[in-house]
């Protein structure tokens, strides 16, 4: 009986201590980081400008390295300041991909490419947020330049994911091994190399006018990195399998990244060498394959849309076929057309898979809006076996997906943290779920953090703008911290949405 009372007392005491930490941390850590909260009278009309600001702000919460004086998410502090030292290189900086403290090269590069594409297509509509978006891109490209500083070598990961996941630690506290993994001539990694080339090339376009010297550095590096990716072919999931799998295994192979990377280099350099490469290798690299999922692993669809722009807008005739390839993808999304093969939840959300489905919602929404822009410029439409699909229809579909994400759904919950009156409060994210340094200066040890992870209390630090994995195929969302499939945010979920929100903020301004 005595033991029972002692155990019960311990449980109550622990709960009270945790509650105290959560409450104190909420007060101490979020005052400066949390922008003014705009409550909306209804979810019928969204403040896309507010959502855009928050979607970009999120990236500051994912920063690794030495944080700048203008850091706006102030509960985050410096971390990973010796990254790279295990191989005597400087790999300080970059982004943590999601809710852990590992820097994975493949999703970071894809995030960078999509942030850059967002700015390339819709940066002119971002107004005051354009500079913040550029800073988010530069935080990544500065790191990618470090990771590619040695010829025919790319440092593609910092941190042992298995060891990291065995702990629940703030990035500022982490003491798990900061192991460094690389691809080179002997251990090739075409997927991550070609995606890194795509990221550098796309970003070079972002900075072409505002910082031409930096832009030239980026495109020069992109050229050499793509040459390495193409010359030394091999999957990084083979050479680095114990370290990158099952986290970011490449299931689609590397052909899609070679097509995607060459498409971006063609756009960034205008060098006919890349157009020739695409003409010669396009079919081999899967230009007309019927895969319709666009994300950090498979880039085929993105390459088709991007290359169709060269035909539709720039009138590059040899890329004529890519209009058809892009149309086939679009037709797969449209309900009621003969080629429709996309699932939607009862509430209307595009549903690809249970693990982090929202990444496909945001990437698809971006592609729909970008393609609608190209079609409009070319006075063209999509023909789905006799059903004409206009650019307006594409924009309507994209808007409906974004509106669902922001709260127009059966649960009336916004899947963006900090937006709207109701949003996820127990996201699967170490830094957000543990007391900040101001509230708890002492180190929180590896296993001690799981007391907070397993708590039912709301996260003490609000990771404003974070978009979580989202609901299941029945529109259900438990808001449980342990449910990483539905509750974990990631940089590659936010990146394409930045462009989509910029378009919507311009086209549907908030009615005051």
C-alpha positions as CSV (number, residue, x, y, z in Angstrom):
1,X,0.0,0.0,0.0
2,X,2.8,2.4,0.9
3,X,4.5,1.7,-2.5
4,X,1.3,2.4,-4.3
5,X,0.9,5.7,-2.5
6,X,4.5,6.6,-3.3
7,X,4.1,5.8,-6.9
8,X,0.8,7.7,-7.2
9,X,2.4,10.7,-5.5
10,X,5.4,10.5,-7.9
11,X,3.0,10.5,-10.9
12,X,1.1,13.5,-9.6
13,X,4.3,15.3,-8.7
14,X,5.8,14.6,-12.2
15,X,2.6,15.8,-13.9
16,X,2.6,19.0,-11.8
17,X,6.2,19.7,-12.6
18,X,5.6,19.1,-16.3
19,X,2.6,21.3,-16.3
20,X,4.6,24.0,-14.5
21,X,7.3,23.8,-17.2
22,X,4.8,23.9,-20.0
23,X,3.0,27.0,-18.5
24,X,6.3,28.8,-17.7
25,X,7.7,28.0,-21.1
26,X,4.6,29.3,-22.9
27,X,5.0,32.6,-21.2
28,X,8.8,33.0,-21.5
29,X,9.4,31.6,-24.9
30,X,6.6,32.8,-27.2
31,X,6.1,36.5,-26.6
32,X,8.5,37.7,-29.3
33,X,8.2,34.7,-31.6
34,X,4.4,34.7,-32.1
35,X,3.0,37.3,-34.5
36,X,-0.3,39.0,-33.8
37,X,-3.1,36.4,-33.9
38,X,-5.8,37.2,-36.4
39,X,-9.1,35.5,-35.5
40,X,-11.4,35.1,-38.4
41,X,-15.2,35.5,-38.1
42,X,-15.6,32.4,-40.2
43,X,-13.6,30.0,-42.2
44,X,-15.4,31.0,-45.4
45,X,-12.7,33.5,-46.2
46,X,-9.0,33.0,-45.3
47,X,-6.3,35.5,-44.6
48,X,-3.9,34.1,-47.1
49,X,-1.4,36.9,-46.4
50,X,-1.3,36.0,-42.7
51,X,-0.8,32.3,-43.6
52,X,1.9,33.2,-46.1
53,X,3.9,35.1,-43.4
54,X,3.6,32.2,-41.0
55,X,4.5,29.5,-43.6
56,X,7.8,31.3,-44.1
57,X,8.4,32.1,-40.4
58,X,8.3,28.4,-39.7
59,X,11.7,27.9,-41.4
60,X,13.3,30.0,-38.7
61,X,12.2,27.4,-36.2
62,X,14.0,24.7,-38.2
63,X,17.4,26.5,-38.4
64,X,20.5,24.8,-37.3
65,X,23.8,26.6,-36.6
66,X,24.5,30.1,-35.3
67,X,21.3,32.1,-35.3
68,X,21.3,35.7,-36.5
69,X,20.4,38.7,-34.4
70,X,17.1,39.1,-36.4
71,X,15.9,35.6,-35.5
72,X,12.2,35.9,-35.0
73,X,11.4,32.5,-33.4
74,X,13.3,33.4,-30.2
75,X,12.8,30.2,-28.2
76,X,15.2,28.6,-30.6
77,X,19.0,29.1,-29.9
78,X,22.3,28.1,-31.5
79,X,22.8,24.4,-32.1
80,X,25.0,22.1,-34.1
81,X,28.0,24.5,-33.9
82,X,30.5,21.7,-34.5
83,X,28.7,20.0,-37.3
84,X,31.1,18.6,-39.8
85,X,34.0,18.3,-37.4
86,X,33.8,14.5,-37.5
87,X,35.2,14.8,-41.1
88,X,37.1,18.0,-40.6
89,X,34.8,20.1,-42.7
90,X,32.4,23.0,-41.9
91,X,28.8,21.8,-42.1
92,X,27.3,24.3,-39.6
93,X,24.0,25.7,-40.7
94,X,21.1,24.3,-42.8
95,X,17.8,23.0,-41.6
96,X,16.6,20.2,-39.4
97,X,14.1,18.5,-41.8
98,X,11.2,17.8,-39.4
99,X,10.7,17.1,-35.7
100,X,14.2,15.6,-35.0
101,X,17.7,17.0,-35.0
102,X,19.2,15.4,-38.1
103,X,20.2,17.3,-41.2
104,X,19.2,15.1,-44.2
105,X,20.5,16.3,-47.5
106,X,17.9,15.0,-49.9
107,X,14.8,16.6,-48.3
108,X,16.8,19.8,-47.5
109,X,17.8,20.2,-51.2
110,X,14.2,19.5,-52.4
111,X,12.9,22.0,-49.8
112,X,15.3,24.6,-51.3
113,X,14.3,23.8,-54.9
114,X,10.6,24.3,-54.0
115,X,11.1,27.4,-52.0
116,X,13.0,28.8,-55.0
117,X,10.4,27.8,-57.5
118,X,7.8,29.4,-55.2
119,X,9.7,32.7,-55.4
120,X,10.5,32.4,-59.2
121,X,6.8,32.0,-60.0
122,X,5.0,34.0,-57.3
123,X,7.7,36.1,-55.6
124,X,6.3,39.2,-57.3
125,X,3.1,38.7,-55.3
126,X,4.8,38.2,-51.9
127,X,5.2,42.0,-51.1
128,X,6.9,42.3,-47.7
129,X,7.4,38.6,-47.4
130,X,9.7,38.3,-50.4
131,X,12.8,39.2,-48.4
132,X,11.9,36.6,-45.7
133,X,11.4,34.0,-48.4
134,X,14.8,34.8,-49.9
135,X,16.5,34.6,-46.4
136,X,14.9,31.1,-45.9
137,X,16.4,30.0,-49.3
138,X,19.8,31.5,-48.5
139,X,20.0,29.7,-45.1
140,X,19.8,26.5,-47.1
141,X,22.0,27.4,-50.0
142,X,24.8,28.7,-47.8
143,X,24.8,25.2,-46.3
144,X,24.6,23.4,-49.6
145,X,27.6,25.4,-50.8
146,X,29.5,24.1,-47.8
147,X,28.3,20.5,-48.4
148,X,29.5,20.6,-52.0
149,X,32.8,22.5,-51.5
150,X,35.0,19.5,-52.3
151,X,34.9,18.3,-56.0
152,X,33.0,15.1,-56.6
153,X,32.0,14.9,-53.0
154,X,28.7,15.9,-51.3
155,X,28.2,15.7,-47.6
156,X,24.6,14.5,-47.4
157,X,23.8,14.0,-43.8
158,X,24.8,15.2,-40.3
159,X,23.6,13.2,-37.4
160,X,23.0,9.5,-36.8
161,X,19.2,9.2,-37.2
162,X,18.9,6.0,-35.2
163,X,20.8,7.5,-32.2
164,X,19.0,10.8,-32.6
165,X,15.5,9.2,-32.6
166,X,16.4,7.2,-29.4
167,X,16.5,10.6,-27.6
168,X,14.0,13.4,-27.1
169,X,16.2,16.4,-26.9
170,X,16.2,20.1,-27.7
171,X,18.6,20.8,-30.6
172,X,20.5,23.1,-28.2
173,X,21.1,20.1,-25.9
174,X,21.8,17.3,-28.3
175,X,24.7,15.1,-27.4
176,X,24.1,12.2,-29.8
177,X,26.8,11.6,-32.4
178,X,27.0,14.2,-35.1
179,X,28.2,11.7,-37.6
180,X,28.8,12.9,-41.2
181,X,27.9,10.9,-44.3
182,X,29.0,11.7,-47.8
183,X,28.6,10.5,-51.4
184,X,31.6,10.5,-53.8
185,X,33.0,8.6,-56.8
186,X,33.3,5.4,-54.8
187,X,29.9,5.7,-53.0
188,X,27.7,7.5,-55.5
189,X,24.4,9.1,-54.7
190,X,22.8,10.4,-57.9
191,X,19.5,11.2,-56.3
192,X,20.8,13.6,-53.7
193,X,23.5,15.0,-56.0
194,X,21.1,15.8,-58.8
195,X,18.6,17.3,-56.3
196,X,21.3,19.4,-54.8
197,X,22.2,20.6,-58.3
198,X,18.5,21.5,-58.9
199,X,18.4,23.4,-55.7
200,X,21.5,25.5,-56.5
201,X,20.3,26.1,-60.0
202,X,16.8,27.2,-59.0
203,X,18.2,29.4,-56.2
204,X,20.6,31.1,-58.6
205,X,17.5,32.4,-60.4
206,X,16.1,33.8,-57.2
207,X,19.2,35.9,-56.6
208,X,20.1,36.8,-60.2
209,X,19.1,40.4,-59.8
210,X,19.4,41.1,-56.1
211,X,22.8,39.4,-55.7
212,X,24.4,38.6,-59.0
213,X,27.7,37.5,-57.6
214,X,26.0,35.0,-55.2
215,X,23.8,33.8,-58.1
216,X,26.8,33.1,-60.3
217,X,28.4,31.1,-57.4
218,X,25.3,29.0,-57.1
219,X,24.9,28.2,-60.8
220,X,28.6,27.4,-61.2
221,X,28.4,25.0,-58.3
222,X,25.1,23.5,-59.7
223,X,26.8,22.7,-63.0
224,X,29.7,20.8,-61.4
225,X,27.4,19.0,-59.0
226,X,25.1,17.9,-61.8
227,X,28.1,16.6,-63.8
228,X,29.1,14.6,-60.8
229,X,25.6,13.2,-60.3
230,X,25.4,12.2,-64.0
231,X,28.9,10.8,-64.3
232,X,29.0,8.6,-61.2
233,X,25.6,7.0,-61.2
234,X,24.3,5.0,-58.3
235,X,21.6,5.2,-55.7
236,X,22.5,6.8,-52.4
237,X,20.1,4.4,-50.7
238,X,22.5,1.5,-51.6
239,X,25.8,3.0,-50.5
240,X,24.4,4.7,-47.4
241,X,21.4,2.3,-46.7
242,X,22.0,1.9,-42.9
243,X,22.0,5.6,-42.4
244,X,19.4,7.1,-44.8
245,X,16.9,4.2,-44.7
246,X,14.1,4.0,-43.7
247,X,14.1,7.7,-43.1
248,X,14.7,9.1,-46.6
249,X,15.2,6.0,-48.8
250,X,14.9,6.7,-52.5
251,X,12.2,4.4,-53.8
252,X,11.8,6.0,-57.2
253,X,15.4,5.7,-58.3
254,X,17.6,8.5,-59.5
255,X,16.3,8.9,-63.1
256,X,13.7,11.4,-61.9
257,X,16.3,13.6,-60.2
258,X,18.5,13.6,-63.4
259,X,15.6,14.8,-65.5
260,X,14.6,17.4,-62.8
261,X,18.2,18.6,-62.3
262,X,18.8,19.0,-66.0
263,X,15.5,20.8,-66.4
264,X,16.6,23.3,-63.7
265,X,20.0,23.7,-65.3
266,X,18.4,24.3,-68.6
267,X,16.3,27.0,-67.1
268,X,19.1,28.6,-65.1
269,X,21.9,28.5,-67.8
270,X,20.0,28.6,-71.1
271,X,22.9,26.4,-72.2
272,X,21.8,24.2,-75.2
273,X,23.8,21.3,-73.7
274,X,21.0,20.7,-71.2
275,X,18.3,20.9,-73.8
276,X,20.2,18.3,-75.8
277,X,20.6,16.2,-72.7
278,X,16.8,16.3,-72.0
279,X,16.0,15.4,-75.6
280,X,18.4,12.5,-75.7
281,X,17.7,11.1,-72.2
282,X,14.2,12.2,-71.4
283,X,12.4,9.0,-72.3
284,X,15.1,6.8,-70.5
285,X,14.8,9.0,-67.5
286,X,11.0,8.5,-67.3
287,X,9.6,11.6,-68.9
288,X,6.3,9.8,-69.8
289,X,6.0,7.4,-66.9
290,X,2.5,7.4,-65.3
291,X,3.7,8.1,-61.8
292,X,1.7,10.9,-60.3
293,X,3.2,11.6,-56.9
294,X,5.4,14.6,-56.5
295,X,7.6,15.0,-53.4
296,X,11.0,14.7,-52.0
297,X,11.5,11.3,-53.5
298,X,9.9,11.4,-56.9
299,X,10.4,14.5,-59.1
300,X,9.0,13.2,-62.5
301,X,5.8,15.3,-62.3
302,X,7.6,18.4,-61.3
303,X,10.1,18.0,-64.2
304,X,7.2,17.6,-66.6
305,X,5.4,20.8,-65.4
306,X,8.7,22.8,-65.4
307,X,9.7,21.6,-68.9
308,X,6.2,22.3,-70.2
309,X,6.7,25.9,-69.2
310,X,9.7,26.1,-71.5
311,X,7.4,25.0,-74.4
312,X,4.3,26.9,-73.4
313,X,5.8,30.2,-72.4
314,X,9.3,30.3,-73.9
315,X,8.2,28.4,-77.1
316,X,11.0,25.9,-76.9
317,X,9.6,23.6,-79.6
318,X,11.7,20.5,-78.9
319,X,10.0,20.2,-75.5
320,X,6.5,20.0,-77.1
321,X,5.9,16.5,-75.7
322,X,6.1,17.8,-72.1
323,X,2.8,19.6,-72.5
324,X,1.2,16.2,-73.1
325,X,3.1,14.6,-70.2
326,X,2.0,17.4,-67.9
327,X,-1.6,17.2,-69.1
328,X,-1.6,13.5,-68.3
329,X,-0.7,14.3,-64.7
330,X,-3.3,17.0,-64.5
331,X,-6.0,14.6,-65.9
332,X,-5.1,12.1,-63.2
333,X,-6.2,14.7,-60.6
334,X,-9.5,15.8,-62.0
335,X,-12.5,13.9,-60.5
336,X,-14.9,12.6,-63.2
337,X,-12.4,12.5,-66.1
338,X,-11.6,9.1,-67.8
339,X,-8.0,9.1,-66.4
340,X,-8.8,10.2,-62.9
341,X,-6.9,8.1,-60.4
342,X,-6.6,10.3,-57.3
343,X,-8.3,9.6,-54.0
344,X,-10.0,12.3,-52.0
345,X,-11.2,12.0,-48.4
346,X,-14.9,12.5,-47.7
347,X,-14.1,16.1,-46.7
348,X,-12.4,16.7,-50.1
349,X,-8.7,16.4,-49.2
350,X,-6.4,14.9,-51.8
351,X,-5.1,11.7,-50.2
352,X,-2.0,9.9,-51.3
353,X,-0.7,8.0,-48.2
354,X,-1.1,7.9,-44.5
355,X,2.4,9.1,-43.6
356,X,2.7,12.9,-44.0
357,X,0.0,13.2,-46.6
358,X,-0.1,17.0,-46.4
359,X,3.2,17.1,-48.3
360,X,1.4,15.9,-51.4
361,X,-1.5,18.3,-50.8
362,X,0.9,21.3,-50.8
363,X,3.1,20.1,-53.7
364,X,0.1,19.3,-55.9
365,X,-1.5,22.6,-55.1
366,X,1.6,24.4,-56.1
367,X,1.9,22.5,-59.4
368,X,-1.8,23.2,-60.2
369,X,-1.3,26.9,-59.7
370,X,2.0,27.0,-61.6
371,X,0.6,25.1,-64.6
372,X,-2.5,27.3,-64.6
373,X,-0.2,30.3,-64.9
374,X,1.7,28.7,-67.9
375,X,-1.5,27.7,-69.6
376,X,-3.0,31.2,-69.2
377,X,0.2,32.8,-70.6
378,X,0.0,30.5,-73.6
379,X,-3.9,30.8,-74.0
380,X,-4.1,27.0,-73.6
381,X,-6.1,24.4,-71.7
382,X,-5.9,20.7,-70.8
383,X,-7.9,18.1,-72.8
384,X,-8.7,15.1,-70.7
385,X,-10.2,12.7,-73.3
386,X,-12.6,15.3,-74.5
387,X,-13.2,17.0,-71.2
388,X,-11.6,20.5,-71.5
389,X,-10.0,21.6,-68.2
390,X,-9.3,25.3,-68.0
391,X,-6.7,27.1,-65.9
392,X,-9.5,28.4,-63.8
393,X,-10.6,24.9,-62.9
394,X,-7.0,24.1,-61.8
395,X,-6.9,27.2,-59.6
396,X,-10.3,26.2,-58.0
397,X,-9.0,22.7,-57.2
398,X,-5.8,24.1,-55.7
399,X,-7.7,26.7,-53.6
400,X,-10.0,24.1,-52.2
401,X,-7.0,22.0,-51.1
402,X,-5.4,25.0,-49.4
403,X,-8.7,26.0,-47.8
404,X,-9.1,22.5,-46.4
405,X,-5.6,22.8,-44.9
406,X,-6.4,26.2,-43.3
407,X,-9.6,25.1,-41.7
408,X,-12.4,24.3,-44.2
409,X,-12.7,20.7,-43.2
410,X,-15.0,18.5,-41.2
411,X,-13.0,19.1,-38.0
412,X,-12.8,22.8,-38.5
413,X,-9.2,22.7,-37.6
414,X,-6.3,24.5,-39.3
415,X,-3.4,22.2,-40.0
416,X,-1.0,25.2,-39.8
417,X,0.2,25.9,-36.3
418,X,-0.7,29.4,-35.2
419,X,-3.2,30.1,-37.9
420,X,-6.9,30.3,-37.1
421,X,-8.7,29.8,-33.9
422,X,-8.0,26.0,-33.7
423,X,-4.8,24.2,-34.7
424,X,-2.6,21.2,-33.6
425,X,-1.1,21.8,-30.1
426,X,0.8,18.6,-29.6
427,X,3.0,18.4,-32.7
428,X,5.7,15.8,-33.0
429,X,8.7,18.2,-32.7
430,X,11.4,18.1,-30.1
431,X,12.2,21.8,-29.8
432,X,8.5,22.8,-29.7
433,X,7.5,20.2,-27.1
434,X,10.3,20.7,-24.6
435,X,10.7,23.8,-22.4
436,X,12.8,26.5,-24.0
437,X,16.2,27.5,-22.5
438,X,14.7,30.6,-20.8
439,X,12.2,28.4,-18.9
440,X,14.6,25.5,-18.2
441,X,18.3,26.5,-18.6
442,X,19.5,23.2,-17.3
443,X,20.2,20.4,-19.9
444,X,17.4,18.0,-20.5
445,X,19.0,14.6,-20.9
446,X,18.3,12.2,-23.8
447,X,15.8,9.9,-22.1
448,X,14.3,12.6,-19.7
449,X,12.8,14.3,-22.6
450,X,10.4,11.5,-23.2
451,X,8.4,12.6,-20.1
452,X,7.5,15.7,-22.1
453,X,7.0,13.7,-25.4
454,X,4.5,11.4,-23.6
455,X,2.7,14.3,-21.9
456,X,-0.8,15.3,-22.9
457,X,0.0,19.0,-22.3
458,X,0.1,21.3,-25.3
459,X,3.6,22.1,-26.7
460,X,5.1,25.0,-24.7
461,X,6.8,26.6,-27.7
462,X,4.5,27.5,-30.6
463,X,6.2,26.6,-33.9
464,X,4.3,29.2,-35.9
465,X,3.6,28.2,-39.5
466,X,4.4,24.5,-39.1
467,X,2.1,22.3,-41.2
468,X,1.7,18.9,-39.8
469,X,1.2,15.6,-41.7
470,X,-2.6,16.0,-41.5
471,X,-5.7,13.9,-41.2
472,X,-6.2,10.3,-42.2
473,X,-8.3,9.1,-45.2
474,X,-11.5,9.6,-43.1
475,X,-10.6,13.2,-42.2
476,X,-9.7,12.2,-38.6
477,X,-6.9,13.8,-36.7
478,X,-6.1,12.8,-33.1
479,X,-3.5,15.6,-32.3
480,X,-1.2,13.2,-30.6
481,X,2.5,14.0,-30.2
482,X,3.5,10.3,-30.6
483,X,1.7,10.1,-34.0
484,X,4.5,11.3,-36.2
485,X,2.7,10.3,-39.4
486,X,-0.1,12.9,-38.7
487,X,1.5,15.3,-36.3
488,X,5.0,15.9,-37.5
489,X,5.8,19.1,-39.5
490,X,8.5,19.1,-42.2
491,X,10.3,21.7,-44.3
492,X,9.2,20.0,-47.6
493,X,5.5,20.3,-46.6
494,X,5.8,24.1,-46.2
495,X,8.1,24.9,-49.2
496,X,5.6,24.4,-52.0
497,X,2.8,26.1,-50.0
498,X,4.7,29.3,-49.9
499,X,4.2,29.8,-53.6
500,X,0.5,28.7,-53.5
501,X,-0.2,31.1,-50.6
502,X,1.5,34.0,-52.4
503,X,-0.8,33.5,-55.4
504,X,-3.9,33.2,-53.2
505,X,-3.0,36.2,-51.1
506,X,-2.8,38.3,-54.2
507,X,-5.9,36.9,-55.9
508,X,-8.1,36.7,-52.8
509,X,-7.2,39.6,-50.5
510,X,-8.7,39.6,-47.1
511,X,-12.0,41.4,-46.9
512,X,-11.9,43.9,-44.0
